[in-house]
Amino acid sequence: MKAIRARQIFFVLSILLCSSVAYAEGGSMSLRETLAELGATLSWDPVSARGALELQNHRIVFRAYGNSVKASFVLDGKDLIEAPSPVSADGQLTFPGAFVEAVRTSVKKASEIEKSRFRIAAILVDPGHGGKDTGAVATHVIDGKKVELVEKDIAFEVASRYFALLGAAYPDKSILLTRNGDTFPSLEQRVAIANSVKLAENEAIVFVSIHANASFNKKARGYETWFLSPEYRRTVIDAGKFTDSSEVLPILNDMMEEEFTMESVMIARSIMKRFDGTIAGESPSRGIKAEEWFVVRNARMPSVLVELGFVTNPDDARLLADPSYLRKLSEALYSGTVDFVSTFEKSGGFTAAR
Ligand SMILES: [Zn+2]
């Protein structure tokens, strides 16, 4: 057994030695050897002596000459790489070892950069409540008419438009709704939707839950955004702390949050900034709040809960009963999310950058 292993090691070593000798001496490889070595395919135009190698979703465009000369070739239509050129002579295409090595190194580098580039692969929009669970309900007289404000309907109206805007803006992302009608998705169903998104190492999913508030204090009004608190460490949460705790607690109890990430704070800020710009003149901002309430499937799930306003306050109620105001809320949510996604993807992911 040992002898066999030793022979195998020797065999591998001799190949490595041979190739390094060949490169050092400026040796060249046949087309067949080059393609096998790189695992590449070739497109070749003998008239212009131009070709393209494709490997691992990367494309290298080069020109061949009668003798190998120092030349540049282009990787993925953008990066210029210097190496000795391939040679086209006597109907044969050959590749200098240094060229093959440069291709290998530059493709490896490009793949590494690609892998580290974080992206938001999915946005999960959660209209709060639904079906038998109405959420907060309040009745007001608006312009002489009796109007009943129901949280599940307000949340759904705003979420639907927000969902449509996101879908149009991001055809390459999965935009999902936890309910697309007046239904009450069970915890299991919500979890199944979140889990249906298969994420790569560098991908994240954003969770945005949309609600309207209620208070015994009729004067309480304004919008606010909640995110997962950094203090959250699988502590048992106080049910009395949160208005929507009856809904959220079972979710929290059923799932484990892995790690707090900055992303939740960032998305809360982006959304509130847009709300401030759009509706602050009409309804006051109550700011960003942290609570230990949330469902986080994994560390890469920035999650926020937005409270659009108080159905129990006459001024907020008048606004929430107005479809054009709800449209403004959807658009502010959308713009805030886009701001977050752009910053997140440009920065390569805040968590990774930390
Ligand atoms: Zn709610």
Residues whose N, C-alpha, C, O or C-beta is under 5 A from the ligand:
A	BS01	ZN	G128 G135 H211 A212 D244
